[in-house]
Amino acid sequence: MKTADLYVRVSTDEQADKGYSQRSQEELLRKYCDINKIAIGKVIMEDHSAKTFNRPEWQKYLLELRKHKRQVDVVLFLKWDRFSRNAGDAYQMINTLRKLGVEPQAIEQPLDLSIPENKMMLAFYLAAPEVENDRRALNVIHGMRRARKEGRYMGLAPIGYVNRTDETGKKLIAPIEPQAGIIRWSFEKIAEGVFNTEQVYKQAKEKGFEGTKSLFWFAIRNPVYCGKIFIAKYKDEESRFVKGQHESIISESLFYDVQDVLDGRKRGQYKLKIASNATLPLRGFLICPHCGKLLTGSASKGARKYYSYYHCFDGCTCRFRADGINNLFVYELKKYIPKPEMIDVYKLVLTEAWNGQFGSVQDDRTKLLTQKKELEGKISYIRDLLSSRQIDPADFREMKSDYSNKLERLEAKLSAFNHEQIDIKQLLDKGLDNLLKLDYAYESGDIEKKRLIISSMFPEKMTFDGFVLRTTRINEAVRLIYTLNTDFGQNKNRTNRANSNLSCQVGVTGFEPTTSSSRTKRATGLRYTPNDILKLRIL
């Protein structure tokens, strides 16, 4: 009497679509053995795809056959697609089983493989499921590409989004808080250029970011957050971006600003290092008066407590007590607090300065429009070259893809100019309110807040010579307020002055107050940009 092992295989999708349950397969196999007087050795239950033979239960069974040869005559399965859906792998496995003395056989598609002509039928039985698999895979690829071209996000939602179904049954992704807010905050922080990406990631973790460092890096590179879906290159189709149907978390201009920072094309005016010691908020902002290097800081143990110092290194002996410089900095900081009774005057002058200097933004827009026109001209030119067969189609596709990516970035930046209107009144209200309590905000803030105020107020480094703090430049919006304070303090007889003159009377740089004569001789106009007022919001 022959002995047979029963191989029962099913995958989840097949069981759901066709009803190939393991129980029904086993029942049919046992009935076949009863009818044909075949003894049953063991039953192998498999729940795995038949694309390859790297299946857990099959590998275990193959190992047992090698250990115990000639103990089984045949391995039975329902159909040949239960055995394999890959013709090449199936032929190799049949040869392996025969060397072990085992004959594979499908009870619903029986073949006597000793007859050469039956190998043609075997090829058909094995090729049919492989063709079905390939067709199904191709349909899935085309379906997913079509969905992406329509702007639909496919797959598990990225962090900050959640998978949902709308009232029509269509799958979509939607922002979910608080993760969406943390992602938005992270993009804004990186674009500012104040902290590097590693520091922003650590701060995001403190805010509740639920992901690893690699996931964070993937997120800040993912165009999905600005409402774009990436279509990968496929055959003759070039890769490109399309507008997604989902709600964006950030603007396109912010996304491209962050990519410029990450790629090294855009650098902030300053980079902060997070100070571990709260008594050294000025570490990294002070220049050594002897050698010109940046002073670092550390704490030394005294008789009863630790004392903090700002000091140089590499043989330089420059060293200052930290508490003395910190107190001096707070004293100097208070000089820039506006007078409450003059708030309306400050708003009037700053608004005038804003309107006068905002023309540079329009210049930037004009430059972007010029660059856009040049790129469109280049695309038109290479299209003409292609039509006249002066360049190869492959070269055309490569150049067009490059130009199209650059054009898309320019259009995103132009879109920001057209849609992101700044409310100067609201901005000044908030900024001046922050300046009125500048000393309180600095002294009560944590180390990160202190360093943020320092970097916003003083974009360039400071020098301490043992007596006086000096800096080459401060935030020009704040300097304008300081100049107004000085001018109104000196103008005792209340002589009328034109506001437009006040906006130009910016003294020499540094903490030390300048006289009116120095402003007359050395004034070079207001070195002011709209960003200086924008920074007042974060003081």
Buried (B, 14 or more C-beta within 10 A) or exposed (E): EEBBBBBBBBBEEBBEEEEBEBEBBBEBBBEBBEEEEBEBBEBBEBBBBBBEBEBEBBEEBBEEBEEEEEEBBBBBBBBBBBBBBBBEBBBEBBEBBEEBEBBBBBBEBEBEBEEEEEEEBBEEBBBBBBEEBEEEEEEEEEEEBEBBEEBBBEEEBBBBBBEEEEEEEEBBBEBBEEBBBBBBBBBBBBBBBBBBBEBBBBBBBEEEBEBEEEEBBEBBEBBBBBBBBEBEEEEEEEEBBBEBBBEBBBBBBBBBBBBBBBEEEBEBEBEBBBBEBEBBBBBBBBBBBEEEBBBBBBBEEEEEEEBBBBBBEEEBEBEBEBEEBBEBBEEBBEEBBBBEEBBEBBBBBBBBBBEEBBEEEEEEBEEBEEBBEBBEEBBEEBBEBBEEEEBEEEEBBBBBBEBBEBBBBBBBBBEBBEEEEEEBEEBBEBBBBBBBEBBEBBEEBEBBBBBBBBBBBBBBBBBBEEEEBBBBEBBBBBBBBBBBBBBBEEEEEEEEEEEEEBBBBBBBBBBEEBEBEEBEEEBEEBEBBBEBBBBBEBB
